[in-house]
Amino acid sequence: MIVEHALLHVTPARADEFESAFARARTIIASMPGFLSVTLSRGIERPSVYLLLVEWESLEDHTEGFRRSEEYQEWKQLLHHFYDPFPVVEHYAPVGSLPLQPTE
């Protein structure tokens, strides 16, 4: 599993419009092979900055499967015009889990 991470700087006056468009776009990404989950969070200190986290089964499911699909073109059309500047997308792989502390 990998996690896609992007900070989305949305034009402040368009935040509500962006959130509505993202609700529609969520169904697009959720239909893709290898998709596991998506979370969109709005910044507390900077309300025009959103954190996008998408879990994929593999890096290729995102970079080759989704990004090269017709569905991605629809995703782009719905969302990419809201960003200023355009986000940097990074990918992360889990490094293991911490052991649970025993309860007494």
Residue, then its C-alpha position, 0 to 999 in steps of 0.5 A: m500500500i502507498v499513500e499519495h499526499a498533496l497540499l491543495h492551495v485553493t483560491p480562497a473565494r472558491a473553497d465552497e465550489f471546490e468542495s462541491a466539485f471534490a464530492r463529485a470527483r471522489t466517485i471518479i477516483a473511488s472507481m479506479p483499480g487499486f484505489l483503497s481510500v481518500t481523505l480530504s481535510r481542510g486546514i485550520e490555520r490556513p482554511s484555503v489549504y486542503l490536505l489530500l490523502v489517497e491510499w493505493e494498492s501500488l504506486e503504479d495504480h496511481t501513476e499509470g492506472f489513474r493518471r493515464s486513464e480517461e477518468y483522470q481527464e474528468w478529475k482534472q476538468l473538475l478540480h485542477h482550475f481551483y489550485d494556485p499554485f498547482p500542488v506537488v504530489e508525493h507518495y509514501a510507503p509504510v515503514g512498519s507499525l509501532p507495537l501496542q503498549p500493554t495495558e495494566 
